Amino acid sequence: MPHQIAVITGAGAGIGRATARTLARAGCDVALIGRDAARLEDAAAELAELHIRTLTIPADVTDAEALERAADQIEATLGPITLWVNCAGAGVSGQFVELPPEEIRRATEVTYLGTVFGTRTALIRMRRRGYGTIVNLDAISLPRPLRSIESGARAAIRAFTESLRPEILHDGDRILLSLVRLPAINTPRFVWTRNHTGKRLRPAGPVFEPEIAAEAISRAAFGRHRDVRVGLSGIGHRMAAFLTPALLDRRQADRAYHQQLEKYPAPDNTPDNLFTPVSGAHGAHGPFDHLSRRTMPVLLTTTLRTILTGTALAAGMGTLLVTLRRKR
């Protein structure tokens, strides 16, 4: 295996920052891409004691040419890129009809096109050598009201990733395109998402620390897993969406609003990161450490899901055969 040169977008805070620490501890040299130069330097300083090489490059992931220039600089300075993790994202919360078109466009461009452009930049260089790993992020929770734009962008990332995999297989490259499906993660996004609800935002459902997401990304990359699902949350909702979709719609209409909003009003003129970075020292964690779970949940990889599904089917067939024999 060649020495690992990892690139992380959205590396200044949140999942990206936690992922930088995890990959650096694994011995990777790390290139950090984000919009806030000072925050990137602060993130790189955290890695100094790990004795790996770092490179910080301020860039907006919606600018495809900027990502190309960043990748060229990374390969000239650190070496061939072997791992690229697309963590950058931006959101806007509120009733859909109240969201300005320019905010819808911007949030979609950062989250979806940022992943697409990052994947393209990495894939062009990895194909020259025939190997590498790209990790994209998805959400395991159901699409929720007030988050229609983010939900649409994540669904688009999922479809994009699944559509691209056969192209890579067709070309015969040893390039892994992995999708890590995450529950709610305690990051600063709940503070700096563009917010039209009038209330402070909060995570819905089980919430985990960003180090859990970073560990899942690391296992996806080094374990060469096609998919990694973090935890079992959302499985029941997915089954309900399949079996009783109208009932689930009503349940979400009744409960999903207060699950995502705190009782307290959001302060006026709260800065957000939709168009420009929020200044100040923001790390990996958000304001919900008191709610976050720190223990690693079950990681359902493609292989494990296949085994569990096969076991369940075999058990079901066995039960059916026993029942039929008894009836005879």
C-alpha positions in Angstrom: 0.0 0.0 0.0 1.4 3.4 -0.9 1.8 6.1 1.8 -1.6 7.6 2.5 -2.1 11.2 1.4 -5.6 12.3 2.6 -7.6 15.3 1.5 -10.5 16.5 3.6 -12.9 19.2 2.5 -14.8 21.1 5.2 -11.8 20.4 7.4 -11.9 23.5 9.6 -14.7 22.3 11.9 -17.2 19.6 12.6 -16.9 16.1 11.0 -14.1 17.3 8.7 -11.9 18.4 11.7 -12.5 15.3 13.6 -11.7 13.2 10.5 -8.4 15.1 10.1 -7.4 14.0 13.6 -8.4 10.4 13.1 -6.6 10.0 9.8 -3.5 11.8 11.1 -3.4 9.3 14.1 -3.5 6.6 11.5 -0.3 8.0 9.9 -1.8 9.8 7.0 -0.4 13.1 5.7 -3.4 15.4 5.6 -4.4 18.3 3.4 -7.2 20.4 4.8 -9.5 22.4 2.5 -12.0 24.9 3.8 -13.0 28.5 3.4 -11.6 29.9 6.7 -7.8 30.1 6.5 -7.4 30.8 10.2 -9.5 27.9 11.3 -7.6 25.6 8.9 -4.3 26.7 10.4 -5.8 26.0 13.9 -6.9 22.5 12.8 -3.4 21.8 11.4 -1.8 23.0 14.6 -3.7 20.3 16.5 -2.0 17.7 14.3 1.6 18.9 14.9 2.3 16.5 17.7 1.4 13.6 15.5 4.5 14.2 13.3 2.7 14.0 10.0 2.8 16.5 7.2 -0.1 18.9 6.7 -1.1 21.4 4.1 -3.9 24.0 4.5 -5.6 25.4 1.4 -8.4 27.9 1.6 -11.0 27.1 -1.1 -14.7 27.0 -1.7 -15.9 23.6 -2.8 -18.4 25.1 -5.2 -15.5 26.4 -7.3 -14.4 23.4 -9.4 -11.3 25.3 -10.7 -10.2 26.1 -7.2 -10.4 22.5 -6.2 -8.3 21.5 -9.3 -5.6 24.1 -8.2 -5.7 22.8 -4.7 -5.3 19.2 -5.8 -2.3 20.1 -8.0 -0.7 21.9 -5.0 -1.3 19.0 -2.7 0.3 16.5 -5.1 3.2 18.8 -5.7 3.8 19.3 -2.0 2.7 16.1 -0.3 2.5 13.5 -3.0 -0.2 11.5 -4.9 -3.6 11.7 -3.4 -4.8 8.3 -2.2 -7.8 9.3 0.0 -10.3 12.1 -0.5 -13.1 12.7 2.0 -16.0 15.1 1.1 -17.2 16.6 4.4 -18.1 20.1 3.3 -21.7 21.1 3.6 -24.0 24.0 4.3 -27.7 24.2 5.2 -30.7 26.4 5.4 -33.7 25.5 7.7 -37.3 26.6 7.5 -40.6 26.1 5.7 -39.7 25.5 2.1 -41.9 28.3 0.7 -40.2 30.8 2.9 -36.7 30.0 1.7 -35.2 32.5 -0.8 -34.1 31.0 -4.1 -30.6 32.2 -3.7 -30.3 30.4 -0.4 -31.7 27.2 -1.8 -29.2 27.4 -4.6 -26.2 28.1 -2.4 -27.0 25.3 0.1 -27.5 22.8 -2.7 -24.3 23.9 -4.4 -22.1 23.5 -1.3 -23.5 20.2 -0.1 -24.2 18.4 -3.4 -22.0 20.1 -6.0 -19.2 20.4 -3.5 -19.3 16.6 -3.2 -19.5 16.2 -7.0 -16.7 18.6 -7.7 -14.5 17.0 -5.0 -15.2 13.5 -6.3 -14.3 14.6 -9.8 -11.1 16.3 -8.8 -10.0 13.2 -6.8 -11.1 10.7 -9.5 -9.2 12.4 -12.3 -5.9 12.0 -10.4 -6.6 8.5 -9.0 -7.4 7.1 -12.4 -3.9 8.0 -13.6 -2.6 5.5 -11.0 -5.5 3.1 -11.0 -6.2 3.2 -7.2 -7.5 5.4 -4.4 -10.5 5.9 -2.1 -13.2 8.6 -2.1 -15.6 8.9 0.8 -19.0 10.7 0.5 -21.4 11.4 3.4 -25.1 10.6 3.6 -27.7 10.9 6.3 -29.5 7.8 7.6 -32.5 9.7 9.1 -35.6 10.2 7.0 -36.1 13.4 5.2 -37.6 15.8 7.7 -39.7 18.9 7.5 -37.7 22.2 7.8 -34.7 20.4 6.2 -36.0 19.9 2.7 -32.9 21.4 1.0 -30.4 19.3 2.9 -32.5 16.2 2.5 -32.6 16.7 -1.3 -28.9 17.3 -1.5 -28.1 14.2 0.5 -30.4 12.1 -1.6 -28.7 13.5 -4.7 -25.3 12.5 -3.3 -26.5 9.0 -2.7 -27.8 8.7 -6.2 -24.7 10.3 -7.7 -22.4 7.8 -5.8 -24.4 4.8 -6.8 -24.5 5.9 -10.5 -20.7 6.5 -10.5 -19.7 3.2 -9.1 -20.5 1.1 -12.3 -18.4 3.6 -14.3 -15.4 2.9 -12.1 -15.9 -0.8 -12.3 -16.3 -0.6 -16.1 -12.9 1.1 -16.3 -11.3 -1.6 -14.2 -9.7 0.8 -11.7 -9.1 -0.2 -8.1 -10.8 2.9 -6.9 -13.3 2.6 -4.0 -16.2 5.0 -3.8 -17.6 4.6 -0.3 -20.8 6.1 1.2 -20.9 6.6 5.0 -24.4 7.1 6.3 -24.5 9.1 9.5 -27.1 9.8 12.3 -27.3 13.2 13.9 -23.8 14.5 14.8 -23.0 17.1 17.4 -21.2 19.7 15.2 -21.4 23.5 15.0 -23.8 23.2 12.1 -26.7 23.6 14.5 -25.4 27.0 15.4 -24.4 28.4 12.0 -27.1 26.9 9.7 -29.1 29.7 8.0 -32.2 29.6 10.1 -35.7 30.8 9.2 -37.6 29.0 11.9 -37.3 31.6 14.6 -36.2 29.0 17.1 -32.8 27.5 18.0 -32.0 24.4 16.1 -31.3 21.1 17.7 -30.5 17.5 16.6 -33.4 15.1 16.3 -33.0 11.5 17.4 -29.9 9.9 18.8 -26.9 12.3 18.5 -23.3 11.2 18.4 -20.0 13.0 18.8 -18.0 13.9 15.6 -15.3 11.4 16.5 -17.8 8.6 15.9 -18.4 9.9 12.3 -14.6 10.2 11.8 -14.0 6.6 13.0 -16.7 5.4 10.6 -15.0 7.3 7.7 -11.7 5.8 8.6 -13.1 2.3 8.7 -14.8 2.8 5.4 -11.5 3.9 3.8 -9.1 1.4 5.3 -11.5 -1.5 5.4 -12.5 -0.8 1.8 -16.2 -0.9 2.6 -18.7 0.1 -0.1 -21.1 1.4 2.5 -21.0 2.0 6.2 -24.1 2.7 8.2 -23.5 4.2 11.7 -26.0 2.8 14.2 -29.4 1.4 13.9 -31.4 4.6 14.2 -33.8 5.3 11.4 -34.3 1.6 10.5 -37.8 1.6 12.1 -38.7 4.8 10.3 -37.6 3.4 7.0 -39.8 0.4 7.5 -42.7 2.6 8.4 -42.1 4.7 5.3 -42.3 1.6 3.2 -45.3 0.0 5.0 -47.4 3.0 6.1 -46.1 6.1 4.3 -49.2 8.3 4.9 -49.2 7.5 8.7 -45.5 8.4 8.8 -46.2 11.7 7.1 -48.8 12.5 9.7 -46.4 11.6 12.5 -43.7 13.8 11.1 -46.2 16.7 10.7 -47.2 16.3 14.3 -43.8 15.7 16.0 -40.8 16.5 13.8 -41.1 20.2 14.3 -40.6 20.2 18.1 -38.0 17.5 17.8 -35.8 19.8 15.7 -36.4 23.1 17.5 -35.7 24.3 21.0 -38.2 26.2 23.0 -36.0 29.3 23.0 -36.1 31.8 20.2 -33.0 32.2 18.1 -31.1 35.4 18.7 -31.5 38.1 16.1 -28.8 38.5 13.5 -27.1 35.2 14.3 -24.2 34.7 11.9 -24.3 31.7 9.6 -21.9 30.1 7.2 -24.1 29.8 4.1 -22.3 32.4 2.0 -19.3 33.3 4.2 -17.5 31.5 7.0 -18.4 32.3 10.6 -15.5 33.9 12.3 -14.1 32.6 15.6 -12.7 29.5 17.1 -15.0 26.6 16.1 -13.8 23.1 16.6 -15.2 19.7 15.8 -18.0 19.8 18.5 -21.2 21.7 18.6 -23.2 22.8 21.7 -24.8 19.4 22.4 -22.1 17.5 24.3 -24.6 16.9 27.1 -26.9 15.0 24.7 -24.2 13.2 22.7 -23.4 9.5 22.9 -19.7 8.8 23.0 -19.7 5.0 22.6 -19.3 3.6 19.2 -22.6 2.3 17.8 -23.0 -0.7 15.6 -21.3 -0.1 12.2 -23.3 -1.9 9.5 -21.0 -2.5 6.6 -22.1 -3.9 3.3 -20.6 -7.3 4.2 -22.3 -7.4 7.6 -25.6 -6.4 6.2 -25.3 -9.2 3.6 -24.6 -11.7 6.4 -27.4 -10.5 8.6 -29.9 -10.4 5.7 -28.8 -13.9 4.6 -29.1 -15.2 8.2 -32.6 -13.6 8.5 -33.8 -15.1 5.2 -32.4 -18.5 6.1 -34.1 -18.4 9.5 -37.3 -17.4 7.9 -37.1 -20.2 5.3 -36.4 -22.7 8.1 -39.4 -21.5 10.1 -41.6 -21.8 7.0 -40.4 -25.3 6.2 -41.0 -26.4 9.7 -44.5 -24.9 9.7 -45.3 -26.7 6.3 -44.1 -30.0 7.6 -46.2 -29.8 10.7 -49.3 -29.1 8.6 -48.7 -32.3 6.7 
